[in-house]
Amino acid sequence: MPRGNKPPSQRQLRVGEELRHAIANVIERGDFRDPDLLGRAITVTEVRVGPDLRNATVFVVPLGGGEVVPILAGLKRAKAYLRHEIGRSVQLRMVPDLSFQADTTFDEASRIDHILSSPEVRRDVGRPPPIDEDFATDGDDGE
């Protein structure tokens, strides 16, 4: 398996979850001076940590919808402050460098749900699958 496709280790998952909680707490407090972050409800959905624990990607979504681009820009500007606050609350040798991305999984799930509820798909799902004559058995095990 190529190195880039390797699943995250238990340590990466644990550190990512700890960082997610710490970042969410800092954002919830709302101690930002940035105009793009003031008064905005932001949900931190996931934090993916690299294998060396030096880099972390923070996935965010604005609570209640809205434009995510200004939020990402504000978080990027507040990165040093966030790292400082994380360093105070999480016991790590080194606080990872943070990058921020919009979480599109909710949009993707909504798109898939819309497709599955379309009349064409419902019509096809209601039918039993076709029987392949080559693989059909008549109950005889060949003995």
Contacts in CASP RR format, 6 or more apart in sequence:
PFRMAT RR
TARGET T0000
AUTHOR 0000-0000-0000
METHOD contacts of the structure
MODEL  1
MPRGNKPPSQRQLRVGEELRHAIANVIERGDFRDPDLLGRAITVTEVRVG
PDLRNATVFVVPLGGGEVVPILAGLKRAKAYLRHEIGRSVQLRMVPDLSF
QADTTFDEASRIDHILSSPEVRRDVGRPPPIDEDFATDGDDGE
6 51 0 8 1.000
8 48 0 8 1.000
8 49 0 8 1.000
8 50 0 8 1.000
8 51 0 8 1.000
9 51 0 8 1.000
11 53 0 8 1.000
12 48 0 8 1.000
12 49 0 8 1.000
12 50 0 8 1.000
12 51 0 8 1.000
12 53 0 8 1.000
15 49 0 8 1.000
15 53 0 8 1.000
15 92 0 8 1.000
16 47 0 8 1.000
16 48 0 8 1.000
16 49 0 8 1.000
16 56 0 8 1.000
17 47 0 8 1.000
18 90 0 8 1.000
19 47 0 8 1.000
19 49 0 8 1.000
19 56 0 8 1.000
19 58 0 8 1.000
19 86 0 8 1.000
19 90 0 8 1.000
19 96 0 8 1.000
20 44 0 8 1.000
20 46 0 8 1.000
20 47 0 8 1.000
20 58 0 8 1.000
22 85 0 8 1.000
22 86 0 8 1.000
22 89 0 8 1.000
22 90 0 8 1.000
23 44 0 8 1.000
23 47 0 8 1.000
23 58 0 8 1.000
23 82 0 8 1.000
23 86 0 8 1.000
23 98 0 8 1.000
24 43 0 8 1.000
24 44 0 8 1.000
25 89 0 8 1.000
26 82 0 8 1.000
26 85 0 8 1.000
26 86 0 8 1.000
27 37 0 8 1.000
27 42 0 8 1.000
27 44 0 8 1.000
30 37 0 8 1.000
30 38 0 8 1.000
30 39 0 8 1.000
31 81 0 8 1.000
32 38 0 8 1.000
32 74 0 8 1.000
32 78 0 8 1.000
32 81 0 8 1.000
34 74 0 8 1.000
34 77 0 8 1.000
34 78 0 8 1.000
36 70 0 8 1.000
36 71 0 8 1.000
36 73 0 8 1.000
36 74 0 8 1.000
36 77 0 8 1.000
37 71 0 8 1.000
37 74 0 8 1.000
37 75 0 8 1.000
37 78 0 8 1.000
40 62 0 8 1.000
40 71 0 8 1.000
41 62 0 8 1.000
41 63 0 8 1.000
41 64 0 8 1.000
42 60 0 8 1.000
42 61 0 8 1.000
42 62 0 8 1.000
42 63 0 8 1.000
42 71 0 8 1.000
42 75 0 8 1.000
43 60 0 8 1.000
43 61 0 8 1.000
43 62 0 8 1.000
43 63 0 8 1.000
44 58 0 8 1.000
44 59 0 8 1.000
44 60 0 8 1.000
45 59 0 8 1.000
45 60 0 8 1.000
45 61 0 8 1.000
45 103 0 8 1.000
45 105 0 8 1.000
46 58 0 8 1.000
46 59 0 8 1.000
46 103 0 8 1.000
47 56 0 8 1.000
47 57 0 8 1.000
47 58 0 8 1.000
47 59 0 8 1.000
48 56 0 8 1.000
48 57 0 8 1.000
48 59 0 8 1.000
49 55 0 8 1.000
49 56 0 8 1.000
49 96 0 8 1.000
50 56 0 8 1.000
50 96 0 8 1.000
53 92 0 8 1.000
53 94 0 8 1.000
53 96 0 8 1.000
54 94 0 8 1.000
54 96 0 8 1.000
54 97 0 8 1.000
55 96 0 8 1.000
55 97 0 8 1.000
55 99 0 8 1.000
56 96 0 8 1.000
56 97 0 8 1.000
56 98 0 8 1.000
56 99 0 8 1.000
57 98 0 8 1.000
57 99 0 8 1.000
57 100 0 8 1.000
57 101 0 8 1.000
58 75 0 8 1.000
58 98 0 8 1.000
58 99 0 8 1.000
58 100 0 8 1.000
58 101 0 8 1.000
59 100 0 8 1.000
59 101 0 8 1.000
59 102 0 8 1.000
59 103 0 8 1.000
60 68 0 8 1.000
60 71 0 8 1.000
60 72 0 8 1.000
60 75 0 8 1.000
60 100 0 8 1.000
60 101 0 8 1.000
60 102 0 8 1.000
60 103 0 8 1.000
61 68 0 8 1.000
61 102 0 8 1.000
61 103 0 8 1.000
61 106 0 8 1.000
62 68 0 8 1.000
62 71 0 8 1.000
68 102 0 8 1.000
69 102 0 8 1.000
72 100 0 8 1.000
72 101 0 8 1.000
72 102 0 8 1.000
75 82 0 8 1.000
75 100 0 8 1.000
76 100 0 8 1.000
79 98 0 8 1.000
79 100 0 8 1.000
82 98 0 8 1.000
83 95 0 8 1.000
83 97 0 8 1.000
83 98 0 8 1.000
86 95 0 8 1.000
87 95 0 8 1.000
115 121 0 8 1.000
116 122 0 8 1.000
116 125 0 8 1.000
END
